[in-house]
Amino acid sequence: MAAFPDVDKIVYEGPQSKNPLAYRWYNEDEVIEGKTMKEHLRFSVVYWHTFRGTGSDPFGAATMVRPWDDGSNSVENACKRVRVTFEFLEKLGAPFYAFHDRDVAPEGKTVAESNKNLDAVVKVLKEEQERTGIKLLWGTANLFSNPRFMHGAATSPNADAFAFAAAQVKKCLEVTKELGGVNYVFWGGREGYQTLYNTNMKRELDHLGRFLHMAVDYAKEIGFTGQFLIEPKPKEPTKHQYDSDAAACLNFLRSYDLLDSFKLNLETNHATLAGHEMMHELEYAGMQGALGSIDANTGDLLLGWDTDQFPTNIYLTAQCMLSILKYGGLAPGGVNFDAKVRRESFEPVDLFHAHVGGMDAFARGLKIAAAIREENELDHFIHHRYRSWDEGIGAEIESGKADFKTLEAYALKKGEISPNESGRQEMLENIINHYI
């Protein structure tokens, strides 16, 4: 029996459509810069918020109405949930999904029982993938919910917690490979600290580096060729997380000789918590060849936590797509909706409204970004602004031919610098508005 009997397959109807359950901008077959929208955006739906979210918060109980879910933590209920998930994905037209191991299958009393439960649900996931052609964008292990990880997983002061985390990631890597996942994500939900009074930071980071090397080694052993991703986040639940932003992650990867094995999965809400714009994080990762994938959401700037709202701001999506196009796209990563409907949006149909809006926002952002790039106004301005580095003393500095002595001689002879020019920020913001 259908879980969403009143919802037909969502189709593209164009910008003039008034149908809230139709795409106005996302036309998956439309070709932009040589690729279809479907190829550019690689949309993915998350299992945790979309199919496991209850609407509960620190001030109230669950609100979500999910008729297909009997509320039990049984394997049977988990398998039923898989069928519902793929009905949703089919009707939405999303080509990918993503999960934590504990989203799709209940945790058992032992590692062996947990693995058995996961195997039972993976069997159904595999059947549904084969039936629909929908693929797994990435898998990851939940190393933060169980109390055993209260002090962290790979960074725990308790070596047993490290060992249990390793066993869990080993299994999740095997499952991700079995399901054809093209990425594997590490999100260090509790890899950090609340106070340095009780923390040996160097030892914890050394352990984290060792843990990730073990993962790389095991992936090679089993023939998993997917891309490894780290997801930056500065805080929440811990006061300071070691993967605090793109720069911190890349510095860590360099320090532990892991840079060749990992890229970054960036999220708007996490960028905000780190005091950055998403475009900054994308640019920083992209310029160092480490842009792997994104979690598509946004936060509420009036609230100081990770609200994981669906992205509807066209300026945000256009900025994201400007950077993503600049650095050659996200594949094998994608645009993953790590977002949840509001607690007050509790009916099943609200899941469709949320995803349709987010997909349309990114499709429109893609079209805007492509139009900006075609006109090339921003690139022309930037090229002109930095022209002093293309010849003369600027070219000598960049090529390594200059040193302090030659630069002193240049400054003494020059007397004063060439006049600075306006950055024209307001004009450039107006130009962006022309496209939106």
C-alpha positions, 0 to 999 in steps of 0.5 A: 500500500502506498505511503503517499497515495495523494502525491503523484510523481513530481514533474517539471512544469516551468516558472509559470506553474502555480502547482506547489507539487511541481518543479518550476526550475528543476528540469533534470534534462536541461543542459547547462554548461555541457551537463544536464541539471541532474548531472550538475546537482546530483540531488540526495535525500537524507535518511535521518531527518527525512525518515527518522526525524520526529519533530521533538526538541528540548522543549517538546515531544514528537509531532511528526505524523508518519502512518507507515511507522509503528514506532518500534525499533524492530528490524521489520519496521526498519524494512518497511521504512525502506519501502516508504523511502524509495516510494518517496525518492521515486516520486520526488525524482531524486537520484541518490540518498544517504544514511547513517548506519543507525538510521536504517537499522536498529542497534543491537545489544552487541556488535554482532547483533547490530551487524545482523540487523544492518545486514537484514535491512541492507538486503531490502535497500539493495532490492529497492536500489535495483528496482528503482535505479536510485543510488547511494550517494554516501554512507556513514557511521553514527559515532555520537548517539550511543552513550559509549561515545560520550567523550568522542569515538576516535578521540575518546580517552577510553580505548575501548570506545575507539575499538568499538568505533573502528568495528562500526566503521568497518561494517559501515564501509563494507555495507557502503561498498555492497550498496555501491556508495560512491562516497563515505563521510566522517562527521566527528559529532563528538570528536572535540572537547568541552574543556581543556582541563581534562583534555590531551589535545595532541593525543586525541588528534594523533588517535584521530589521524590513526583512525582515519589511516585505518579506514583508508587501509581497510577501504583498499583491502576490501576494494572500496573505491569511493571518495572519503569525505570529512564534514567540518563543523565548529561546535554543537554538541561539543564546545570545540570540534576538531573539524571546525571548518574547511581550513582546520580540516585541511590543516589536520589532513596535511599534518597526518598525511591524509590529504590525498585520501580525503575531500570535504563535505561542506554545509551552509549551517556549519559554515555559519556556526564557524563564522563564515559564509558558505561561499568562503568554505567552498572557495577555500576547499575548491582552491586546494582541490578538496571540494567533494560534496555539500549538505544543502541546508541553511540556518536561521541567523536569529538562532544560534544553533544548527537548525538544518532548514531547507535552502530557499534563499536564491542568493545562497544557492547562486553563490554555492553554484558559482563556486561549484561550477568554478571548480568543476562540479561535485561528482562523485559528491552531490547536493545532499539535503541534510535538512528537516521540515519544521516541527510544525510541518508535521504532515507527510506531504510537507516532506515533498514541499520541502524537497521540491522547494530546495531542489528548485532553489538550487536549480535556479541558483545553477541557472543564475550562476551559469548566466553570470559566468557566461557574461563574465563580468565578475571574472573581468573585474577580478582580473582587472583588479589584480593586473599589477601582479601580471607583469613588472614587480608583481610578476617577479614576486609571484615567480619567486625572483624578488626578495626583501632586498630587491623589494626595498630597492624597488620601493626606494626608487618608486617613492610611493605606491600606485594609487589604490582603486575602488573595490566597487562592492556595491556595484558588484552586488547590484550586478548580481541582482540583475541576474536574480 
